[in-house]
């Protein structure tokens, strides 16, 4: 189970799904991605290819057999890429709201790059920016794009995200995401993918119009 990349994201994303898989007798791996939670969080620029490498190494060195990969949001770009280049590692994939159909095709805009450069070079400003993203009102706003019913954004869910608010080392990955450093077209991600893939899109998710 591979969580997305945004302020407050971690393995806790799967808190409600994990017990169901346990009850079904499945062997499940959950993890914190690089730059998040219990993983190392060096000051650096993160790119989507870094997660290709991480997920592939995890499959080779830890899982050691063909796996079903479940991902959300931007991590679906890495899951699909690996599925196309290393089908010997992936049995099938489930991608939930896979970001990038239209919004992550190109590199950062001038506005995103300016924001990223300014915050990356000013640690105090970066820390303040990260903590401001992780307040209940801000989280409710951004999570509202992911949930079909805002009533699902309850105190327990917010607590899962706020649990890492003081873990400010995560600011560098968050900056890479907000600053547009994580991008790859969906066409490139999905090239050569012939394993079974279930893609689930929310009703108000990115449109496919004018996109091949």
N, C-alpha and C positions, 0 to 999 in steps of 0.2 A: 504494500500500500504506500503510494508516493504522494505526499502532500504538496500543495501549491507553494508559490513564493509571493508573500506579501507580509506586511507588518503583523506580527503575532502568530503567523502560521508555524505549525510544528506537527509532530506525530499525533497530537491531540485531535487533529482534524477527524480522525477515524474512531473517536471514542464510542460513538453509537453503533458503528458498523462492526467493530471488532468482536463484541460478544456474540453477534449473530453468526459470524464465521466460526467462532470457537464452538458454538452449539452444533454447527454443521460438521464439526470434526476436521476442519481445514487447518493445515499448517500455514501460519500467517507471519510475515515479517513486517514490522513497522520500524521506522527510522526517522531521525532528524537529518535533513539534507545538510550539505556543507554550508557553513555560515549561520546555522540555526541551532538553538537548543543546546544539546550536549556535544554537538560536533564542534570542530575548531572554527574560529571566527576571525581569521587574520584580516587586516586592512588591505583590501585589494579590490579590483574590479572583477565582478563575476560575469561570465558569458554563458550562453545556453550550452555551448559545447562542453563546459566544465561539468554539467550535469549528465551529459551523455557518458562521459568518462566515468563519473562516480557510479551511476546506475549500472553500467556494464561491469565495472569491477566488483560491485556488490553481488551481482548475479553470478559471476565467475568464482569469486573467492568465498562467498558466504552461502548463497542458495545452492549452488553446484548442481542444478538441474533445471530443465525448462520450466518456466514459471508463468503464471497468469499475472500480468501487471495491471494494477488499477491506479490510475492517476487522475489528478484534477488540475484544471487551469493550465498554466504555462508548462508544467512538467510533462504534459502530454506530448509536447514537441520532442522531448528527449526520449520518451517511451516509444513513440512512433519511429524516430530515427534509428534507435537500437533494433526495433522490430524489423526494419528494412535491411539493416547492415549485418545483424547477427541473429537471424531467425532460429539458430540453434539454441539460443538462450531463452526465447520467448514462445510460449505455447499459444497464448492469445492475449489480447489487451482490451481493457475497458477504459475509455477516456471520458471523463466527466467535464462538460463545459470546456473543451480544449481551446485555450486562447490562441489567437493568432490567425484566425480565418481572414480577418481584414486588418486587425489593429497591430499585429506584430510582423508585418511583411517587411518593413524597412527599418533602418537604424533610427537612432533618436532624432527627434526634431531639434531645431536650434534652441527652442525653449527648454526642452528636456535636457539637452547637453549642457546648457548654461547652468541650469539648476544643479545637475550632477557635479559639474566641475567646481561650483561654488561650495557645495556642501562637503564634497570629498576633501577639499583643501582646508576646511574650517571644522575641526572636530566638535567644537562646542555647538556650532550651528547644526551639525549633523545629528548630534545627540538630542538637541531640542526638537528637531524636526521629527525624529523617530518617536520620541515620547509623545509628541502632539498627535501623531498618527494613531497611537495606542491609547486613546481615551474613549470612553463608552459612546459618546455622540459620533465621533469620527468612525468608529468601528460599525456602529449601526448603519451609518450612511453607506459605507463601502460594502458591507455584507448584504445590504439591501439589493445589490445587483446580482447576488448569487442565490438568493432564496426567493421562491415564488410567493411565500407568505411571510411577511415581516414579523408575524407572531412567533415564528420559529427562532427568531433572534432573541432568545431569552437570556436571563442572567447567567445560567449555566454555560451557555455558548460563549458569552462575552468573557466569562472567567477563564475559559480555555485559551483565549487570545491574550488576555491581560496577565496571564501567569508569567509571561516572558517580558513584560514591560520593562523590568529593571535589568534585563539581560541585553544591555545596550550594544554588545558586540555584534548583535544582529543588524545593526544599522547599516553596515556596508552592503549586505545582500539586499536589504530593503532599498537602499539608494540605487543599486544597480537596476532593480526592477522599476522603481518610480522614474529613474533617470533614463529609461529607454535602452539600457545596455543589453538587455535580454531579448533578442529578436531572432526570428527565423521564419520564413514563409511556411505556411501550412503545406504548400506543394512540395517544398524541399523536405520537410519533416516526413511526409507520407510516401515519398518516392521509394518504390521497391518493396512496399509492405504487402505481403500476400498471406499473412496469418489472419485468422478471424479477429475482427475488431468491432466492438460495440461502442459507438459514439453517442453520448447522450447530451442533448442541447436543451437548455431552458427555453421556454416560450419566447422570451424577449432577448434571446442571445444574439450574437453577431449574425447578420444576414449573409447568405451565400450569393446574393445577387452580384452580378458582374465579377464573379470569382469562379474560375474553372476548377 
